[in-house]
Amino acid sequence: VDTYEELEKVLPKCVEMFSLDDFEREILKGMLVKKYDSYNKIVENTDMSKQARQEGLKNLEIEFIKSLSVILSPDEITIYVDTDFTDKAEKKKKKRRKKRRNKE
């Protein structure tokens, strides 16, 4: 993943959701950069088996969640874990209904 592209998606949402001040924002930014860089290293390491990489990613996520306790309360950490940061289209397309007309 592109570290800074992901950072641009996640960081503003976190600052808004948790009302982080500038100091907390910089701490979170550093933690996210470290997380994404570590993620890339694990994924790019083809010497490990797929299962070993998945285990490494799982451990990375657990360590990241633990490190969030420095700036977030346990309730806020739960909210962070439950939040989906993927960039999905907010608007749903409406289906057009086709009218069937009887041709006579």
C-alpha positions in Angstrom: 0.0 0.0 0.0 1.1 3.6 -0.5 1.9 4.8 3.0 1.1 8.4 2.5 -2.1 7.8 0.4 -3.4 5.6 3.3 -2.3 8.2 5.8 -4.4 10.9 3.9 -7.5 8.7 4.2 -7.2 7.6 7.9 -5.6 10.6 9.7 -8.2 13.3 9.0 -11.0 10.9 9.9 -9.3 10.0 13.2 -8.6 13.7 14.0 -12.3 14.5 13.5 -13.7 11.4 15.3 -11.5 11.7 18.4 -10.9 15.5 18.5 -7.2 15.0 18.6 -4.9 18.0 19.3 -1.8 18.7 17.2 0.5 16.7 19.5 -1.8 13.6 19.5 -2.2 14.0 15.7 1.6 13.9 15.2 1.9 10.8 17.4 -0.9 9.0 15.5 0.7 10.0 12.2 4.0 8.5 13.2 2.3 5.3 14.4 0.4 5.0 11.1 3.5 5.5 9.0 5.3 2.8 11.0 2.3 0.5 10.6 2.1 0.9 6.9 5.8 0.6 6.3 5.9 -2.6 8.4 2.9 -3.9 6.5 4.7 -3.3 3.2 7.8 -5.1 4.4 5.8 -8.1 5.5 3.8 -8.3 2.2 6.9 -7.9 0.0 8.8 -10.6 1.8 8.3 -13.6 -0.5 10.7 -15.8 1.5 7.9 -16.4 4.0 4.9 -18.6 3.4 1.5 -17.0 2.9 0.4 -18.3 6.3 3.5 -16.8 8.0 2.9 -13.4 6.3 -0.8 -13.5 7.4 0.4 -14.2 11.0 2.8 -11.3 10.8 0.1 -9.0 9.6 -2.2 -10.1 12.4 0.5 -9.5 15.0 1.3 -6.1 13.4 -2.3 -5.1 13.8 -2.5 -6.3 17.4 0.7 -4.3 18.2 -0.7 -1.2 16.5 -4.0 -1.4 18.5 -2.0 -1.8 21.7 0.1 1.3 20.8 -3.1 3.3 20.3 -3.7 3.3 24.1 -1.1 6.0 24.3 -3.5 8.6 22.8 -6.9 7.0 22.8 -9.2 5.7 25.6 -10.3 2.0 25.4 -13.8 3.2 24.1 -12.1 5.2 21.4 -9.9 2.3 20.4 -13.0 0.1 20.0 -14.5 2.8 17.8 -11.3 2.9 15.7 -11.3 -0.8 15.3 -14.9 -0.8 14.2 -14.4 2.1 11.7 -14.1 1.2 8.0 -11.5 3.5 6.4 -11.8 2.2 2.9 -12.6 4.8 0.3 -16.0 3.8 -0.8 -18.4 5.9 -2.9 -20.7 7.6 -0.5 -23.5 7.9 -3.0 -25.4 4.8 -4.1 -26.5 4.7 -7.7 -30.2 4.5 -8.1 -31.6 1.9 -10.4 -33.7 3.1 -13.2 -36.9 1.3 -13.6 -37.8 0.5 -17.1 -41.4 0.9 -17.9 -42.9 -1.8 -20.0 -45.3 -0.5 -22.5 -47.5 -2.7 -24.4 -47.3 -2.0 -28.1 -50.6 -2.2 -29.7 
